[in-house]
Amino acid sequence: QVQLVESGGGLVQAGGSLRLSCATAGNIFSTSTMGWYRQAPGKQRELVASITSSDITNYADSVKGRFTISRDNAKNTVYLQMKSLKPEDTAVYYCNLKRTSFPRYEYWGQGTQVTVSY
């Protein structure tokens, strides 16, 4: 079983910054697509950003220009740098690891709370 351990969430004022980290063990990280999703109360979980094994990134329109996803394969860690945070960014943020080609797999972290106050 693959475990994803998230850290870096917390409470920040609007306009502030946070950096989320997600670490895992094992040898599947470098060949997997890593993603950050978020779920606000009463809303569906949505993709925030993703990065492929070839470092191709994708962002939700709502975070483009403010958030940056990156990965360090040597540390088996993916990061989400969040700047210019807004109250609407408040949510539980989940780390996701997946491989869409054979052998396929997908794993989720436990989630970390990000709260942005006015």
GUVEX-742183 format. One record per atom (N, C-alpha, C): atom name; residue in one letter; chain; residue number from 1; x negated, y negated, z. Coordinates in steps of 0.1 Angstrom, whole numbers. Example, Ala and Ser with C-alpha at 12.3 -4.5 7.8 and 13.67 -1.06 7.14 Angstrom:
2
{a = N r = A c = A k = 1 px = -132 py = 57 pz = 78};
{a = CA r = A c = A k = 1 px = -123 py = 45 pz = 78};
{a = C r = A c = A k = 1 px = -132 py = 33 pz = 78};
{a = N r = S c = A k = 2 px = -128 py = 22 pz = 71};
{a = CA r = S c = A k = 2 px = -137 py = 11 pz = 71};
{a = C r = S c = A k = 2 px = -129 py = 0 pz = 79};
END
This chain:
118
{a = N r = Q c = A k = 1 px = -8 py = 12 pz = 0};
{a = CA r = Q c = A k = 1 px = 0 py = 0 pz = 0};
{a = C r = Q c = A k = 1 px = -9 py = -12 pz = 0};
{a = N r = V c = A k = 2 px = -6 py = -22 pz = -9};
{a = CA r = V c = A k = 2 px = -13 py = -34 pz = -10};
{a = C r = V c = A k = 2 px = -7 py = -44 pz = -1};
{a = N r = Q c = A k = 3 px = -16 py = -51 pz = 7};
{a = CA r = Q c = A k = 3 px = -11 py = -61 pz = 16};
{a = C r = Q c = A k = 3 px = -16 py = -75 pz = 11};
{a = N r = L c = A k = 4 px = -7 py = -85 pz = 11};
{a = CA r = L c = A k = 4 px = -10 py = -98 pz = 7};
{a = C r = L c = A k = 4 px = -9 py = -107 pz = 20};
{a = N r = V c = A k = 5 px = -19 py = -114 pz = 24};
{a = CA r = V c = A k = 5 px = -19 py = -121 pz = 36};
{a = C r = V c = A k = 5 px = -20 py = -136 pz = 33};
{a = N r = E c = A k = 6 px = -9 py = -143 pz = 35};
{a = CA r = E c = A k = 6 px = -8 py = -158 pz = 32};
{a = C r = E c = A k = 6 px = -12 py = -166 pz = 44};
{a = N r = S c = A k = 7 px = -17 py = -178 pz = 42};
{a = CA r = S c = A k = 7 px = -20 py = -187 pz = 52};
{a = C r = S c = A k = 7 px = -20 py = -201 pz = 47};
{a = N r = G c = A k = 8 px = -19 py = -211 pz = 55};
{a = CA r = G c = A k = 8 px = -20 py = -225 pz = 51};
{a = C r = G c = A k = 8 px = -7 py = -233 pz = 51};
{a = N r = G c = A k = 9 px = 4 py = -227 pz = 54};
{a = CA r = G c = A k = 9 px = 16 py = -234 pz = 55};
{a = C r = G c = A k = 9 px = 17 py = -243 pz = 67};
{a = N r = G c = A k = 10 px = 27 py = -251 pz = 68};
{a = CA r = G c = A k = 10 px = 29 py = -260 pz = 80};
{a = C r = G c = A k = 10 px = 38 py = -271 pz = 77};
{a = N r = L c = A k = 11 px = 37 py = -281 pz = 86};
{a = CA r = L c = A k = 11 px = 45 py = -293 pz = 85};
{a = C r = L c = A k = 11 px = 37 py = -305 pz = 81};
{a = N r = V c = A k = 12 px = 41 py = -312 pz = 70};
{a = CA r = V c = A k = 12 px = 34 py = -323 pz = 65};
{a = C r = V c = A k = 12 px = 44 py = -334 pz = 61};
{a = N r = Q c = A k = 13 px = 39 py = -346 pz = 62};
{a = CA r = Q c = A k = 13 px = 47 py = -358 pz = 58};
{a = C r = Q c = A k = 13 px = 48 py = -359 pz = 43};
{a = N r = A c = A k = 14 px = 58 py = -365 pz = 38};
{a = CA r = A c = A k = 14 px = 59 py = -367 pz = 23};
{a = C r = A c = A k = 14 px = 47 py = -375 pz = 18};
{a = N r = G c = A k = 15 px = 42 py = -371 pz = 7};
{a = CA r = G c = A k = 15 px = 30 py = -377 pz = 2};
{a = C r = G c = A k = 15 px = 17 py = -370 pz = 6};
{a = N r = G c = A k = 16 px = 18 py = -361 pz = 15};
{a = CA r = G c = A k = 16 px = 7 py = -353 pz = 20};
{a = C r = G c = A k = 16 px = 3 py = -342 pz = 12};
{a = N r = S c = A k = 17 px = -7 py = -334 pz = 17};
{a = CA r = S c = A k = 17 px = -12 py = -323 pz = 9};
{a = C r = S c = A k = 17 px = -14 py = -310 pz = 18};
{a = N r = L c = A k = 18 px = -13 py = -299 pz = 12};
{a = CA r = L c = A k = 18 px = -15 py = -286 pz = 19};
{a = C r = L c = A k = 18 px = -22 py = -277 pz = 9};
{a = N r = R c = A k = 19 px = -30 py = -267 pz = 14};
{a = CA r = R c = A k = 19 px = -35 py = -257 pz = 5};
{a = C r = R c = A k = 19 px = -31 py = -243 pz = 11};
{a = N r = L c = A k = 20 px = -24 py = -236 pz = 3};
{a = CA r = L c = A k = 20 px = -20 py = -222 pz = 7};
{a = C r = L c = A k = 20 px = -31 py = -212 pz = 1};
{a = N r = S c = A k = 21 px = -33 py = -202 pz = 9};
{a = CA r = S c = A k = 21 px = -42 py = -191 pz = 5};
{a = C r = S c = A k = 21 px = -35 py = -178 pz = 6};
{a = N r = C c = A k = 22 px = -39 py = -169 pz = -2};
{a = CA r = C c = A k = 22 px = -33 py = -155 pz = -2};
{a = C r = C c = A k = 22 px = -45 py = -145 pz = -5};
{a = N r = A c = A k = 23 px = -48 py = -137 pz = 4};
{a = CA r = A c = A k = 23 px = -59 py = -128 pz = 3};
{a = C r = A c = A k = 23 px = -54 py = -113 pz = 3};
{a = N r = T c = A k = 24 px = -61 py = -105 pz = -4};
{a = CA r = T c = A k = 24 px = -58 py = -91 pz = -4};
{a = C r = T c = A k = 24 px = -71 py = -83 pz = -4};
{a = N r = A c = A k = 25 px = -70 py = -70 pz = -2};
{a = CA r = A c = A k = 25 px = -82 py = -61 pz = -2};
{a = C r = A c = A k = 25 px = -80 py = -52 pz = -14};
{a = N r = G c = A k = 26 px = -90 py = -45 pz = -17};
{a = CA r = G c = A k = 26 px = -90 py = -35 pz = -28};
{a = C r = G c = A k = 26 px = -95 py = -40 pz = -41};
{a = N r = N c = A k = 27 px = -93 py = -32 pz = -51};
{a = CA r = N c = A k = 27 px = -100 py = -35 pz = -64};
{a = C r = N c = A k = 27 px = -90 py = -38 pz = -75};
{a = N r = I c = A k = 28 px = -78 py = -42 pz = -72};
{a = CA r = I c = A k = 28 px = -68 py = -45 pz = -82};
{a = C r = I c = A k = 28 px = -66 py = -60 pz = -84};
{a = N r = F c = A k = 29 px = -72 py = -68 pz = -76};
{a = CA r = F c = A k = 29 px = -69 py = -82 pz = -76};
{a = C r = F c = A k = 29 px = -74 py = -88 pz = -90};
{a = N r = S c = A k = 30 px = -86 py = -85 pz = -94};
{a = CA r = S c = A k = 30 px = -91 py = -92 pz = -106};
{a = C r = S c = A k = 30 px = -84 py = -89 pz = -119};
{a = N r = T c = A k = 31 px = -76 py = -78 pz = -119};
{a = CA r = T c = A k = 31 px = -69 py = -74 pz = -131};
{a = C r = T c = A k = 31 px = -54 py = -77 pz = -130};
{a = N r = S c = A k = 32 px = -50 py = -84 pz = -120};
{a = CA r = S c = A k = 32 px = -36 py = -87 pz = -117};
{a = C r = S c = A k = 32 px = -33 py = -102 pz = -120};
{a = N r = T c = A k = 33 px = -21 py = -104 pz = -123};
{a = CA r = T c = A k = 33 px = -15 py = -118 pz = -124};
{a = C r = T c = A k = 33 px = -11 py = -122 pz = -109};
{a = N r = M c = A k = 34 px = -15 py = -133 pz = -105};
{a = CA r = M c = A k = 34 px = -12 py = -138 pz = -92};
{a = C r = M c = A k = 34 px = -2 py = -150 pz = -93};
{a = N r = G c = A k = 35 px = 8 py = -150 pz = -84};
{a = CA r = G c = A k = 35 px = 18 py = -161 pz = -85};
{a = C r = G c = A k = 35 px = 22 py = -165 pz = -71};
{a = N r = W c = A k = 36 px = 27 py = -178 pz = -71};
{a = CA r = W c = A k = 36 px = 33 py = -183 pz = -59};
{a = C r = W c = A k = 36 px = 48 py = -186 pz = -63};
{a = N r = Y c = A k = 37 px = 56 py = -181 pz = -54};
{a = CA r = Y c = A k = 37 px = 71 py = -184 pz = -55};
{a = C r = Y c = A k = 37 px = 75 py = -191 pz = -43};
{a = N r = R c = A k = 38 px = 87 py = -197 pz = -43};
{a = CA r = R c = A k = 38 px = 92 py = -203 pz = -31};
{a = C r = R c = A k = 38 px = 107 py = -201 pz = -31};
{a = N r = Q c = A k = 39 px = 112 py = -201 pz = -19};
{a = CA r = Q c = A k = 39 px = 127 py = -200 pz = -17};
{a = C r = Q c = A k = 39 px = 131 py = -210 pz = -6};
{a = N r = A c = A k = 40 px = 140 py = -219 pz = -10};
{a = CA r = A c = A k = 40 px = 145 py = -228 pz = 0};
{a = C r = A c = A k = 40 px = 159 py = -223 pz = 5};
{a = N r = P c = A k = 41 px = 163 py = -227 pz = 17};
{a = CA r = P c = A k = 41 px = 176 py = -222 pz = 22};
{a = C r = P c = A k = 41 px = 187 py = -224 pz = 12};
{a = N r = G c = A k = 42 px = 195 py = -213 pz = 10};
{a = CA r = G c = A k = 42 px = 206 py = -213 pz = 1};
{a = C r = G c = A k = 42 px = 203 py = -213 pz = -13};
{a = N r = K c = A k = 43 px = 190 py = -212 pz = -17};
{a = CA r = K c = A k = 43 px = 186 py = -212 pz = -31};
{a = C r = K c = A k = 43 px = 179 py = -199 pz = -35};
{a = N r = Q c = A k = 44 px = 179 py = -196 pz = -48};
{a = CA r = Q c = A k = 44 px = 172 py = -184 pz = -52};
{a = C r = Q c = A k = 44 px = 157 py = -187 pz = -52};
{a = N r = R c = A k = 45 px = 150 py = -176 pz = -51};
{a = CA r = R c = A k = 45 px = 135 py = -176 pz = -52};
{a = C r = R c = A k = 45 px = 131 py = -181 pz = -66};
{a = N r = E c = A k = 46 px = 121 py = -190 pz = -67};
{a = CA r = E c = A k = 46 px = 117 py = -195 pz = -80};
{a = C r = E c = A k = 46 px = 102 py = -195 pz = -81};
{a = N r = L c = A k = 47 px = 97 py = -193 pz = -93};
{a = CA r = L c = A k = 47 px = 83 py = -193 pz = -96};
{a = C r = L c = A k = 47 px = 78 py = -208 pz = -95};
{a = N r = V c = A k = 48 px = 67 py = -209 pz = -87};
{a = CA r = V c = A k = 48 px = 61 py = -222 pz = -86};
{a = C r = V c = A k = 48 px = 49 py = -223 pz = -96};
{a = N r = A c = A k = 49 px = 40 py = -213 pz = -95};
{a = CA r = A c = A k = 49 px = 28 py = -213 pz = -104};
{a = C r = A c = A k = 49 px = 23 py = -199 pz = -105};
{a = N r = S c = A k = 50 px = 16 py = -196 pz = -116};
{a = CA r = S c = A k = 50 px = 10 py = -183 pz = -117};
{a = C r = S c = A k = 50 px = -3 py = -184 pz = -125};
{a = N r = I c = A k = 51 px = -12 py = -174 pz = -123};
{a = CA r = I c = A k = 51 px = -25 py = -174 pz = -130};
{a = C r = I c = A k = 51 px = -28 py = -160 pz = -134};
{a = N r = T c = A k = 52 px = -31 py = -158 pz = -146};
{a = CA r = T c = A k = 52 px = -34 py = -145 pz = -151};
{a = C r = T c = A k = 52 px = -48 py = -141 pz = -148};
{a = N r = S c = A k = 53 px = -51 py = -128 pz = -151};
{a = CA r = S c = A k = 53 px = -65 py = -123 pz = -149};
{a = C r = S c = A k = 53 px = -75 py = -131 pz = -158};
{a = N r = S c = A k = 54 px = -70 py = -137 pz = -169};
{a = CA r = S c = A k = 54 px = -78 py = -145 pz = -178};
{a = C r = S c = A k = 54 px = -77 py = -160 pz = -174};
{a = N r = D c = A k = 55 px = -72 py = -163 pz = -163};
{a = CA r = D c = A k = 55 px = -71 py = -177 pz = -158};
{a = C r = D c = A k = 55 px = -62 py = -186 pz = -166};
{a = N r = I c = A k = 56 px = -52 py = -180 pz = -172};
{a = CA r = I c = A k = 56 px = -42 py = -188 pz = -178};
{a = C r = I c = A k = 56 px = -31 py = -191 pz = -168};
{a = N r = T c = A k = 57 px = -29 py = -204 pz = -167};
{a = CA r = T c = A k = 57 px = -19 py = -209 pz = -156};
{a = C r = T c = A k = 57 px = -6 py = -213 pz = -162};
{a = N r = N c = A k = 58 px = 4 py = -212 pz = -153};
{a = CA r = N c = A k = 58 px = 17 py = -217 pz = -157};
{a = C r = N c = A k = 58 px = 24 py = -223 pz = -145};
{a = N r = Y c = A k = 59 px = 31 py = -234 pz = -147};
{a = CA r = Y c = A k = 59 px = 37 py = -242 pz = -136};
{a = C r = Y c = A k = 59 px = 51 py = -245 pz = -138};
{a = N r = A c = A k = 60 px = 59 py = -245 pz = -127};
{a = CA r = A c = A k = 60 px = 72 py = -250 pz = -128};
{a = C r = A c = A k = 60 px = 72 py = -265 pz = -131};
{a = N r = D c = A k = 61 px = 82 py = -270 pz = -139};
{a = CA r = D c = A k = 61 px = 81 py = -284 pz = -143};
{a = C r = D c = A k = 61 px = 81 py = -293 pz = -130};
{a = N r = S c = A k = 62 px = 88 py = -289 pz = -120};
{a = CA r = S c = A k = 62 px = 89 py = -297 pz = -108};
{a = C r = S c = A k = 62 px = 76 py = -299 pz = -100};
{a = N r = V c = A k = 63 px = 66 py = -291 pz = -103};
{a = CA r = V c = A k = 63 px = 53 py = -292 pz = -96};
{a = C r = V c = A k = 63 px = 42 py = -296 pz = -105};
{a = N r = K c = A k = 64 px = 44 py = -297 pz = -118};
{a = CA r = K c = A k = 64 px = 33 py = -300 pz = -127};
{a = C r = K c = A k = 64 px = 27 py = -314 pz = -124};
{a = N r = G c = A k = 65 px = 13 py = -314 pz = -124};
{a = CA r = G c = A k = 65 px = 6 py = -326 pz = -120};
{a = C r = G c = A k = 65 px = 4 py = -328 pz = -105};
{a = N r = R c = A k = 66 px = 11 py = -320 pz = -97};
{a = CA r = R c = A k = 66 px = 10 py = -321 pz = -83};
{a = C r = R c = A k = 66 px = 3 py = -309 pz = -76};
{a = N r = F c = A k = 67 px = 6 py = -297 pz = -82};
{a = CA r = F c = A k = 67 px = 1 py = -285 pz = -76};
{a = C r = F c = A k = 67 px = -9 py = -279 pz = -86};
{a = N r = T c = A k = 68 px = -19 py = -272 pz = -80};
{a = CA r = T c = A k = 68 px = -29 py = -265 pz = -88};
{a = C r = T c = A k = 68 px = -31 py = -251 pz = -82};
{a = N r = I c = A k = 69 px = -30 py = -241 pz = -91};
{a = CA r = I c = A k = 69 px = -32 py = -227 pz = -87};
{a = C r = I c = A k = 69 px = -46 py = -223 pz = -92};
{a = N r = S c = A k = 70 px = -53 py = -216 pz = -83};
{a = CA r = S c = A k = 70 px = -67 py = -211 pz = -87};
{a = C r = S c = A k = 70 px = -69 py = -198 pz = -80};
{a = N r = R c = A k = 71 px = -79 py = -191 pz = -85};
{a = CA r = R c = A k = 71 px = -82 py = -178 pz = -79};
{a = C r = R c = A k = 71 px = -97 py = -176 pz = -78};
{a = N r = D c = A k = 72 px = -101 py = -168 pz = -68};
{a = CA r = D c = A k = 72 px = -115 py = -164 pz = -66};
{a = C r = D c = A k = 72 px = -116 py = -149 pz = -65};
{a = N r = N c = A k = 73 px = -120 py = -143 pz = -76};
{a = CA r = N c = A k = 73 px = -120 py = -129 pz = -77};
{a = C r = N c = A k = 73 px = -130 py = -122 pz = -67};
{a = N r = A c = A k = 74 px = -141 py = -130 pz = -64};
{a = CA r = A c = A k = 74 px = -151 py = -124 pz = -55};
{a = C r = A c = A k = 74 px = -145 py = -123 pz = -41};
{a = N r = K c = A k = 75 px = -135 py = -132 pz = -38};
{a = CA r = K c = A k = 75 px = -129 py = -132 pz = -24};
{a = C r = K c = A k = 75 px = -115 py = -126 pz = -24};
{a = N r = N c = A k = 76 px = -111 py = -121 pz = -36};
{a = CA r = N c = A k = 76 px = -97 py = -115 pz = -37};
{a = C r = N c = A k = 76 px = -87 py = -125 pz = -32};
{a = N r = T c = A k = 77 px = -88 py = -137 pz = -35};
{a = CA r = T c = A k = 77 px = -80 py = -148 pz = -29};
{a = C r = T c = A k = 77 px = -74 py = -157 pz = -40};
{a = N r = V c = A k = 78 px = -62 py = -160 pz = -39};
{a = CA r = V c = A k = 78 px = -55 py = -170 pz = -48};
{a = C r = V c = A k = 78 px = -51 py = -182 pz = -39};
{a = N r = Y c = A k = 79 px = -52 py = -194 pz = -45};
{a = CA r = Y c = A k = 79 px = -49 py = -206 pz = -38};
{a = C r = Y c = A k = 79 px = -38 py = -214 pz = -45};
{a = N r = L c = A k = 80 px = -31 py = -222 pz = -37};
{a = CA r = L c = A k = 80 px = -22 py = -232 pz = -42};
{a = C r = L c = A k = 80 px = -25 py = -245 pz = -35};
{a = N r = Q c = A k = 81 px = -31 py = -254 pz = -43};
{a = CA r = Q c = A k = 81 px = -34 py = -267 pz = -37};
{a = C r = Q c = A k = 81 px = -21 py = -276 pz = -41};
{a = N r = M c = A k = 82 px = -15 py = -281 pz = -30};
{a = CA r = M c = A k = 82 px = -3 py = -289 pz = -32};
{a = C r = M c = A k = 82 px = -6 py = -304 pz = -28};
{a = N r = K c = A k = 83 px = -3 py = -313 pz = -37};
{a = CA r = K c = A k = 83 px = -5 py = -327 pz = -34};
{a = C r = K c = A k = 83 px = 8 py = -335 pz = -36};
{a = N r = S c = A k = 84 px = 8 py = -347 pz = -31};
{a = CA r = S c = A k = 84 px = 20 py = -355 pz = -33};
{a = C r = S c = A k = 84 px = 33 py = -348 pz = -29};
{a = N r = L c = A k = 85 px = 32 py = -341 pz = -18};
{a = CA r = L c = A k = 85 px = 44 py = -333 pz = -15};
{a = C r = L c = A k = 85 px = 56 py = -341 pz = -12};
{a = N r = K c = A k = 86 px = 68 py = -335 pz = -16};
{a = CA r = K c = A k = 86 px = 81 py = -341 pz = -14};
{a = C r = K c = A k = 86 px = 89 py = -333 pz = -5};
{a = N r = P c = A k = 87 px = 99 py = -339 pz = 1};
{a = CA r = P c = A k = 87 px = 108 py = -331 pz = 10};
{a = C r = P c = A k = 87 px = 115 py = -319 pz = 2};
{a = N r = E c = A k = 88 px = 117 py = -321 pz = -11};
{a = CA r = E c = A k = 88 px = 123 py = -310 pz = -19};
{a = C r = E c = A k = 88 px = 113 py = -298 pz = -21};
{a = N r = D c = A k = 89 px = 101 py = -300 pz = -17};
{a = CA r = D c = A k = 89 px = 91 py = -289 pz = -18};
{a = C r = D c = A k = 89 px = 93 py = -279 pz = -6};
{a = N r = T c = A k = 90 px = 101 py = -283 pz = 4};
{a = CA r = T c = A k = 90 px = 103 py = -275 pz = 16};
{a = C r = T c = A k = 90 px = 109 py = -262 pz = 13};
{a = N r = A c = A k = 91 px = 102 py = -251 pz = 17};
{a = CA r = A c = A k = 91 px = 106 py = -238 pz = 14};
{a = C r = A c = A k = 91 px = 97 py = -228 pz = 20};
{a = N r = V c = A k = 92 px = 101 py = -215 pz = 19};
{a = CA r = V c = A k = 92 px = 91 py = -204 pz = 23};
{a = C r = V c = A k = 92 px = 84 py = -201 pz = 10};
{a = N r = Y c = A k = 93 px = 71 py = -201 pz = 10};
{a = CA r = Y c = A k = 93 px = 63 py = -198 pz = -1};
{a = C r = Y c = A k = 93 px = 57 py = -184 pz = -1};
{a = N r = Y c = A k = 94 px = 59 py = -176 pz = -12};
{a = CA r = Y c = A k = 94 px = 55 py = -162 pz = -12};
{a = C r = Y c = A k = 94 px = 44 py = -160 pz = -22};
{a = N r = C c = A k = 95 px = 35 py = -152 pz = -19};
{a = CA r = C c = A k = 95 px = 24 py = -148 pz = -28};
{a = C r = C c = A k = 95 px = 29 py = -135 pz = -35};
{a = N r = N c = A k = 96 px = 26 py = -135 pz = -48};
{a = CA r = N c = A k = 96 px = 29 py = -123 pz = -56};
{a = C r = N c = A k = 96 px = 18 py = -118 pz = -64};
{a = N r = L c = A k = 97 px = 16 py = -105 pz = -64};
{a = CA r = L c = A k = 97 px = 6 py = -99 pz = -72};
{a = C r = L c = A k = 97 px = 12 py = -89 pz = -81};
{a = N r = K c = A k = 98 px = 10 py = -89 pz = -94};
{a = CA r = K c = A k = 98 px = 16 py = -80 pz = -103};
{a = C r = K c = A k = 98 px = 7 py = -77 pz = -115};
{a = N r = R c = A k = 99 px = 10 py = -65 pz = -121};
{a = CA r = R c = A k = 99 px = 4 py = -61 pz = -133};
{a = C r = R c = A k = 99 px = 15 py = -56 pz = -142};
{a = N r = T c = A k = 100 px = 16 py = -61 pz = -154};
{a = CA r = T c = A k = 100 px = 27 py = -58 pz = -163};
{a = C r = T c = A k = 100 px = 24 py = -47 pz = -173};
{a = N r = S c = A k = 101 px = 11 py = -44 pz = -174};
{a = CA r = S c = A k = 101 px = 7 py = -33 pz = -183};
{a = C r = S c = A k = 101 px = 4 py = -21 pz = -175};
{a = N r = F c = A k = 102 px = 4 py = -9 pz = -181};
{a = CA r = F c = A k = 102 px = 2 py = 3 pz = -174};
{a = C r = F c = A k = 102 px = -11 py = 4 pz = -167};
{a = N r = P c = A k = 103 px = -12 py = 8 pz = -154};
{a = CA r = P c = A k = 103 px = -1 py = 11 pz = -145};
{a = C r = P c = A k = 103 px = 5 py = -2 pz = -139};
{a = N r = R c = A k = 104 px = 18 py = -2 pz = -140};
{a = CA r = R c = A k = 104 px = 25 py = -14 pz = -135};
{a = C r = R c = A k = 104 px = 27 py = -13 pz = -120};
{a = N r = Y c = A k = 105 px = 26 py = -25 pz = -114};
{a = CA r = Y c = A k = 105 px = 29 py = -26 pz = -100};
{a = C r = Y c = A k = 105 px = 32 py = -41 pz = -96};
{a = N r = E c = A k = 106 px = 38 py = -43 pz = -85};
{a = CA r = E c = A k = 106 px = 41 py = -56 pz = -80};
{a = C r = E c = A k = 106 px = 42 py = -56 pz = -65};
{a = N r = Y c = A k = 107 px = 36 py = -66 pz = -59};
{a = CA r = Y c = A k = 107 px = 36 py = -67 pz = -44};
{a = C r = Y c = A k = 107 px = 39 py = -81 pz = -40};
{a = N r = W c = A k = 108 px = 44 py = -83 pz = -28};
{a = CA r = W c = A k = 108 px = 48 py = -96 pz = -22};
{a = C r = W c = A k = 108 px = 41 py = -98 pz = -9};
{a = N r = G c = A k = 109 px = 38 py = -110 pz = -6};
{a = CA r = G c = A k = 109 px = 34 py = -113 pz = 8};
{a = C r = G c = A k = 109 px = 46 py = -116 pz = 16};
{a = N r = Q c = A k = 110 px = 43 py = -119 pz = 29};
{a = CA r = Q c = A k = 110 px = 54 py = -120 pz = 39};
{a = C r = Q c = A k = 110 px = 60 py = -134 pz = 39};
{a = N r = G c = A k = 111 px = 53 py = -143 pz = 32};
{a = CA r = G c = A k = 111 px = 58 py = -157 pz = 31};
{a = C r = G c = A k = 111 px = 52 py = -166 pz = 42};
{a = N r = T c = A k = 112 px = 51 py = -179 pz = 38};
{a = CA r = T c = A k = 112 px = 46 py = -189 pz = 47};
{a = C r = T c = A k = 112 px = 55 py = -201 pz = 46};
{a = N r = Q c = A k = 113 px = 59 py = -207 pz = 57};
{a = CA r = Q c = A k = 113 px = 68 py = -219 pz = 57};
{a = C r = Q c = A k = 113 px = 60 py = -232 pz = 54};
{a = N r = V c = A k = 114 px = 66 py = -239 pz = 44};
{a = CA r = V c = A k = 114 px = 61 py = -253 pz = 41};
{a = C r = V c = A k = 114 px = 72 py = -262 pz = 44};
{a = N r = T c = A k = 115 px = 70 py = -272 pz = 53};
{a = CA r = T c = A k = 115 px = 81 py = -282 pz = 56};
{a = C r = T c = A k = 115 px = 75 py = -295 pz = 53};
{a = N r = V c = A k = 116 px = 82 py = -303 pz = 45};
{a = CA r = V c = A k = 116 px = 78 py = -317 pz = 42};
{a = C r = V c = A k = 116 px = 88 py = -326 pz = 47};
{a = N r = S c = A k = 117 px = 84 py = -335 pz = 56};
{a = CA r = S c = A k = 117 px = 93 py = -344 pz = 63};
{a = C r = S c = A k = 117 px = 93 py = -357 pz = 56};
{a = N r = Y c = A k = 118 px = 104 py = -365 pz = 58};
{a = CA r = Y c = A k = 118 px = 105 py = -378 pz = 52};
{a = C r = Y c = A k = 118 px = 96 py = -388 pz = 59};
END
